[in-house]
């Protein structure tokens, strides 16, 4: 768990720098938002590791983030205000870089999957994009935007 905290902290620092350089948000101003995101992530990872119920960490992290930003949670306005100062791409860039590096250590396992993984990946990405687009189109029609 200590290793994960270190990695998340490093990702947070890189995200703050990316947010500063790319989106001109002062690092001191963005610090509370990234700390909230890191704390929620660590909390979700801890729940996934220590609870007897085997639910993926991403579910716990999403659940905690959802609860802390709903109107029923005390201080939700402040949390939303602070985290909205962090641009999504400032967070996604270091995470994707880390994922790419971790894939590099598993390249032998990736090679064993062969060409089939390329076909599966293309089908999954295409299906995800098409259904997300379809869903967005339906929601926009219902809202009267298009």
NUMIVEX-108146 format. One line per field, with one value per residue (C-alpha): residue in three letters; x negated, y negated, z negated. Coordinates in steps of 0.05 Angstrom, whole numbers. Example, Ala and Ser with C-alpha at 12.3 -4.5 7.8 and 13.67 -1.06 7.14 Angstrom:
r	(ala;ser)
xx	(-246;-273)
yy	(90;21)
zz	(-156;-143)
//
This chain:
r	(unk;unk;unk;unk;unk;unk;unk;unk;unk;unk;unk;unk;unk;unk;unk;unk;unk;unk;unk;unk;unk;unk;unk;unk;unk;unk;unk;unk;unk;unk;unk;unk;unk;unk;unk;unk;unk;unk;unk;unk;unk;unk;unk;unk;unk;unk;unk;unk;unk;unk;unk;unk;unk;unk;unk;unk;unk;unk;unk;unk;unk;unk;unk;unk;unk;unk;unk;unk;unk;unk;unk;unk;unk;unk;unk;unk;unk;unk;unk;unk;unk;unk;unk;unk;unk;unk;unk;unk;unk;unk;unk;unk;unk;unk;unk;unk;unk;unk;unk;unk;unk;unk;unk;unk;unk;unk;unk;unk;unk;unk;unk;unk;unk;unk;unk;unk;unk;unk;unk;unk;unk;unk;unk;unk;unk;unk;unk;unk;unk;unk;unk;unk;unk;unk;unk;unk;unk;unk;unk;unk;unk;unk;unk;unk;unk;unk)
xx	(0;-58;-83;-14;-13;-81;-59;6;-32;-80;-22;9;-54;-59;15;6;-53;-13;46;-1;-37;21;80;47;74;30;1;18;90;94;62;125;161;107;100;175;169;109;143;206;164;124;189;219;156;156;229;215;155;182;256;277;323;284;305;255;219;246;317;298;261;320;369;330;322;396;417;369;395;469;510;521;447;424;374;391;391;320;297;328;299;228;229;257;191;157;165;178;122;72;90;96;28;-15;32;27;-48;-52;-6;-51;-113;-79;-59;-133;-150;-96;-114;-129;-59;-31;-69;-39;31;13;55;121;113;109;176;208;181;207;276;279;255;303;362;346;342;405;447;421;437;506;520;496;540;601;588;578;643;680;650;668;596;596)
yy	(0;-47;-37;-56;-119;-139;-127;-166;-223;-225;-224;-281;-323;-310;-327;-393;-411;-391;-432;-491;-487;-466;-501;-559;-539;-560;-498;-524;-536;-465;-430;-420;-390;-340;-322;-307;-263;-226;-216;-189;-142;-117;-107;-66;-24;-12;10;58;88;94;108;181;163;170;110;77;15;-28;-15;-37;-98;-118;-106;-149;-204;-201;-205;-262;-305;-295;-348;-301;-302;-360;-405;-377;-447;-460;-391;-403;-473;-448;-388;-428;-466;-403;-389;-317;-314;-338;-275;-228;-243;-217;-158;-137;-146;-101;-50;-50;-39;19;50;49;97;145;143;217;233;184;219;286;258;249;216;235;181;128;151;154;85;54;85;62;-9;-15;12;-34;-95;-78;-64;-124;-167;-136;-147;-220;-231;-203;-245;-308;-295;-287;-352;-387;-408;-377)
zz	(0;-14;57;85;42;69;141;130;98;157;206;166;171;246;254;217;261;323;299;288;354;398;366;328;260;202;168;98;122;151;92;50;110;126;52;50;112;84;16;49;91;31;-8;49;55;-20;-19;39;3;-68;-62;-56;2;67;107;155;129;186;161;90;115;159;102;53;105;121;47;30;87;75;39;-21;-38;-82;-46;23;53;31;56;124;127;111;156;214;217;241;315;333;384;332;293;352;381;322;311;384;382;321;354;415;372;335;402;422;365;389;462;464;439;489;546;526;538;611;665;632;579;634;663;594;576;641;630;557;572;632;592;533;578;617;556;519;580;585;511;516;577;541;479;521;559;493;466;531;547;617)
//
